[in-house]
């Protein structure tokens, strides 16, 4: 969690260096988006990468699960921060565009899925909500990643080559999850 806080602190500091709001706000929005996207990608890659470290006896499966959970929660917090920054800066007068504009709709859905997963990552919530299919629910993180990818690719501000590069790396590593 500390890394997520440091990342947002760095993004805010970078934005504060900009003299004009027209430069500052996009810096915050893009920076928080990259932090959220990266944390989600790392969460999806944690199991396959962790298997290697477990096989090498450098860590335990329990520790890998803790790291994956921390990255998942961090990605939800960072995505929520990104959404809040976008809603109260760039989109402050345009909330009516959230659902009709395709790339904004993808972002909203990704954030909602991540928030639901965030809530479902606490055993007490799972118990009281009587969630029986917890593992299936957690697999919705892949859908959130696909929606975030769609959101970034259609966004007028994202560097598409970087987005596709990160997504390709995550996809290849995440597919290793299928290998026993």
VOTILO-534135 format. One record per residue (C-alpha): residue number from 1; x, y, z. Coordinates in Angstrom, 1 decimal, decimal comma. Layout:
# VOTILO-534135
atom n = NUM&u = X&v = Y&w = Z
...
//
This chain:
# VOTILO-534135
atom n = 1&u = 0,0&v = 0,0&w = 0,0
atom n = 2&u = 2,9&v = 2,3&w = 0,7
atom n = 3&u = 4,0&v = 2,0&w = -2,9
atom n = 4&u = 0,6&v = 3,1&w = -4,1
atom n = 5&u = 0,7&v = 6,1&w = -1,7
atom n = 6&u = 4,2&v = 7,0&w = -2,9
atom n = 7&u = 3,1&v = 6,7&w = -6,5
atom n = 8&u = 0,1&v = 9,0&w = -6,0
atom n = 9&u = 2,3&v = 11,4&w = -4,0
atom n = 10&u = 4,8&v = 11,5&w = -6,9
atom n = 11&u = 2,0&v = 12,1&w = -9,5
atom n = 12&u = 0,6&v = 15,0&w = -7,4
atom n = 13&u = 4,1&v = 16,4&w = -7,0
atom n = 14&u = 4,7&v = 16,2&w = -10,7
atom n = 15&u = 1,4&v = 17,9&w = -11,4
atom n = 16&u = 2,1&v = 20,7&w = -8,9
atom n = 17&u = 5,2&v = 21,6&w = -10,8
atom n = 18&u = 3,0&v = 22,7&w = -13,7
atom n = 19&u = 2,1&v = 26,3&w = -13,6
atom n = 20&u = -1,2&v = 26,1&w = -15,3
atom n = 21&u = -4,2&v = 24,0&w = -14,4
atom n = 22&u = -4,5&v = 23,0&w = -18,1
atom n = 23&u = -1,1&v = 21,2&w = -17,7
atom n = 24&u = -1,4&v = 20,2&w = -14,1
atom n = 25&u = -4,8&v = 18,3&w = -14,3
atom n = 26&u = -3,9&v = 16,1&w = -17,2
atom n = 27&u = -0,6&v = 15,2&w = -15,5
atom n = 28&u = -2,6&v = 14,0&w = -12,4
atom n = 29&u = -5,1&v = 12,1&w = -14,5
atom n = 30&u = -2,6&v = 10,4&w = -16,7
atom n = 31&u = -0,2&v = 9,6&w = -13,9
atom n = 32&u = -2,9&v = 8,1&w = -11,7
atom n = 33&u = -4,1&v = 6,1&w = -14,7
atom n = 34&u = -0,7&v = 4,7&w = -15,4
atom n = 35&u = -0,3&v = 3,8&w = -11,7
atom n = 36&u = -3,7&v = 2,0&w = -11,6
atom n = 37&u = -3,1&v = 0,2&w = -14,9
atom n = 38&u = 0,4&v = -0,9&w = -13,8
atom n = 39&u = -0,8&v = -2,1&w = -10,4
atom n = 40&u = -3,6&v = -4,1&w = -12,0
atom n = 41&u = -1,3&v = -5,6&w = -14,5
atom n = 42&u = 1,2&v = -6,6&w = -11,8
atom n = 43&u = -1,6&v = -8,2&w = -9,8
atom n = 44&u = -2,6&v = -10,3&w = -12,8
atom n = 45&u = 1,0&v = -11,3&w = -13,2
atom n = 46&u = 1,7&v = -12,1&w = -9,6
atom n = 47&u = 0,7&v = -15,7&w = -9,6
atom n = 48&u = 2,8&v = -16,8&w = -12,6
atom n = 49&u = 5,8&v = -14,8&w = -11,5
atom n = 50&u = 5,3&v = -16,1&w = -7,9
atom n = 51&u = 5,3&v = -19,7&w = -9,1
atom n = 52&u = 8,8&v = -19,2&w = -10,4
atom n = 53&u = 10,0&v = -17,8&w = -7,0
atom n = 54&u = 8,2&v = -20,5&w = -5,1
atom n = 55&u = 9,8&v = -23,2&w = -7,3
atom n = 56&u = 13,2&v = -21,5&w = -6,6
atom n = 57&u = 12,3&v = -21,5&w = -2,9
atom n = 58&u = 12,7&v = -17,7&w = -2,7
atom n = 59&u = 9,2&v = -17,2&w = -1,3
atom n = 60&u = 6,0&v = -19,0&w = -0,3
atom n = 61&u = 2,7&v = -19,3&w = -2,0
atom n = 62&u = 1,1&v = -17,5&w = 0,9
atom n = 63&u = 3,4&v = -14,5&w = 0,4
atom n = 64&u = 2,6&v = -14,4&w = -3,3
atom n = 65&u = -1,1&v = -14,4&w = -2,5
atom n = 66&u = -0,6&v = -11,5&w = -0,1
atom n = 67&u = 1,4&v = -9,6&w = -2,7
atom n = 68&u = -1,3&v = -10,2&w = -5,3
atom n = 69&u = -4,1&v = -9,1&w = -2,9
atom n = 70&u = -2,1&v = -5,9&w = -2,0
atom n = 71&u = -1,6&v = -5,1&w = -5,7
atom n = 72&u = -5,2&v = -5,7&w = -6,5
atom n = 73&u = -6,4&v = -3,4&w = -3,6
atom n = 74&u = -3,8&v = -0,8&w = -4,7
atom n = 75&u = -5,0&v = -0,9&w = -8,3
atom n = 76&u = -8,6&v = -0,4&w = -7,1
atom n = 77&u = -7,6&v = 2,6&w = -4,9
atom n = 78&u = -5,5&v = 4,1&w = -7,7
atom n = 79&u = -8,2&v = 3,6&w = -10,2
atom n = 80&u = -10,7&v = 5,3&w = -7,8
atom n = 81&u = -8,2&v = 8,1&w = -7,4
atom n = 82&u = -7,9&v = 8,4&w = -11,2
atom n = 83&u = -11,7&v = 8,5&w = -11,6
atom n = 84&u = -12,1&v = 11,1&w = -8,9
atom n = 85&u = -9,4&v = 13,3&w = -10,4
atom n = 86&u = -11,0&v = 13,0&w = -13,9
atom n = 87&u = -14,5&v = 13,7&w = -12,5
atom n = 88&u = -13,5&v = 16,8&w = -10,6
atom n = 89&u = -11,0&v = 18,3&w = -13,1
atom n = 90&u = -11,3&v = 17,4&w = -16,8
atom n = 91&u = -14,9&v = 16,2&w = -16,6
atom n = 92&u = -16,2&v = 18,6&w = -14,0
atom n = 93&u = -18,9&v = 20,0&w = -16,2
atom n = 94&u = -19,4&v = 16,9&w = -18,4
atom n = 95&u = -20,7&v = 14,1&w = -16,2
atom n = 96&u = -23,4&v = 13,5&w = -18,7
atom n = 97&u = -20,8&v = 12,2&w = -21,1
atom n = 98&u = -19,7&v = 9,3&w = -18,9
atom n = 99&u = -22,1&v = 6,7&w = -20,4
atom n = 100&u = -22,6&v = 7,9&w = -24,0
atom n = 101&u = -18,8&v = 8,3&w = -24,7
atom n = 102&u = -17,5&v = 4,8&w = -25,3
atom n = 103&u = -14,0&v = 5,2&w = -23,7
atom n = 104&u = -15,4&v = 6,9&w = -20,6
atom n = 105&u = -18,0&v = 4,1&w = -20,3
atom n = 106&u = -15,2&v = 1,5&w = -20,4
atom n = 107&u = -13,3&v = 3,4&w = -17,7
atom n = 108&u = -16,4&v = 3,7&w = -15,4
atom n = 109&u = -17,1&v = -0,1&w = -15,8
atom n = 110&u = -13,5&v = -1,0&w = -15,0
atom n = 111&u = -13,5&v = 1,2&w = -11,9
atom n = 112&u = -16,8&v = -0,3&w = -10,7
atom n = 113&u = -15,5&v = -3,8&w = -11,1
atom n = 114&u = -12,3&v = -2,9&w = -9,2
atom n = 115&u = -14,3&v = -1,3&w = -6,4
atom n = 116&u = -16,5&v = -4,4&w = -6,2
atom n = 117&u = -13,4&v = -6,6&w = -6,1
atom n = 118&u = -11,8&v = -4,3&w = -3,5
atom n = 119&u = -14,8&v = -4,8&w = -1,2
atom n = 120&u = -14,9&v = -8,5&w = -1,8
atom n = 121&u = -11,2&v = -8,9&w = -0,9
atom n = 122&u = -12,0&v = -8,6&w = 2,8
atom n = 123&u = -13,0&v = -11,9&w = 4,4
atom n = 124&u = -15,6&v = -10,2&w = 6,7
atom n = 125&u = -17,3&v = -8,6&w = 3,7
atom n = 126&u = -17,3&v = -11,9&w = 1,8
atom n = 127&u = -18,8&v = -13,7&w = 4,9
atom n = 128&u = -21,6&v = -11,1&w = 5,5
atom n = 129&u = -22,4&v = -10,7&w = 1,8
atom n = 130&u = -22,5&v = -14,5&w = 1,6
atom n = 131&u = -20,4&v = -14,6&w = -1,5
atom n = 132&u = -20,0&v = -18,2&w = -2,5
atom n = 133&u = -18,2&v = -17,9&w = -5,8
atom n = 134&u = -15,3&v = -15,7&w = -4,5
atom n = 135&u = -12,7&v = -17,1&w = -6,9
atom n = 136&u = -14,9&v = -16,6&w = -9,9
atom n = 137&u = -15,6&v = -13,1&w = -8,7
atom n = 138&u = -11,9&v = -12,3&w = -8,4
atom n = 139&u = -11,5&v = -13,4&w = -12,0
atom n = 140&u = -13,4&v = -10,3&w = -13,0
atom n = 141&u = -10,0&v = -8,6&w = -12,6
atom n = 142&u = -9,3&v = -9,8&w = -16,1
atom n = 143&u = -12,4&v = -8,1&w = -17,4
atom n = 144&u = -11,4&v = -4,9&w = -15,5
atom n = 145&u = -8,0&v = -5,0&w = -17,2
atom n = 146&u = -9,6&v = -5,5&w = -20,7
atom n = 147&u = -12,0&v = -2,6&w = -20,0
atom n = 148&u = -9,1&v = -0,4&w = -18,7
atom n = 149&u = -7,1&v = -1,3&w = -21,9
atom n = 150&u = -10,1&v = -0,4&w = -24,1
atom n = 151&u = -10,5&v = 2,9&w = -22,1
atom n = 152&u = -6,8&v = 3,8&w = -22,6
atom n = 153&u = -6,7&v = 2,8&w = -26,3
atom n = 154&u = -9,7&v = 5,0&w = -27,1
atom n = 155&u = -8,7&v = 7,8&w = -24,8
atom n = 156&u = -7,4&v = 10,9&w = -26,8
atom n = 157&u = -4,6&v = 11,3&w = -24,3
atom n = 158&u = -3,0&v = 7,9&w = -24,0
atom n = 159&u = 0,3&v = 6,9&w = -25,7
atom n = 160&u = -1,1&v = 3,9&w = -27,5
atom n = 161&u = 2,2&v = 2,2&w = -28,2
atom n = 162&u = 3,0&v = 2,2&w = -24,4
atom n = 163&u = -0,5&v = 1,0&w = -23,6
atom n = 164&u = -0,2&v = -1,9&w = -26,0
atom n = 165&u = 3,3&v = -2,8&w = -24,9
atom n = 166&u = 2,3&v = -3,0&w = -21,2
atom n = 167&u = -0,9&v = -4,9&w = -22,1
atom n = 168&u = 1,0&v = -7,4&w = -24,3
atom n = 169&u = 3,5&v = -8,1&w = -21,5
atom n = 170&u = 0,7&v = -8,6&w = -19,0
atom n = 171&u = -1,2&v = -10,9&w = -21,4
atom n = 172&u = 1,9&v = -13,1&w = -22,0
atom n = 173&u = 2,8&v = -13,4&w = -18,3
atom n = 174&u = -0,9&v = -13,9&w = -17,3
atom n = 175&u = -1,3&v = -16,7&w = -19,8
atom n = 176&u = 1,6&v = -18,5&w = -18,1
atom n = 177&u = -0,9&v = -19,0&w = -15,3
atom n = 178&u = -2,5&v = -21,7&w = -17,5
atom n = 179&u = 0,9&v = -23,6&w = -17,5
atom n = 180&u = 1,3&v = -26,0&w = -14,6
//
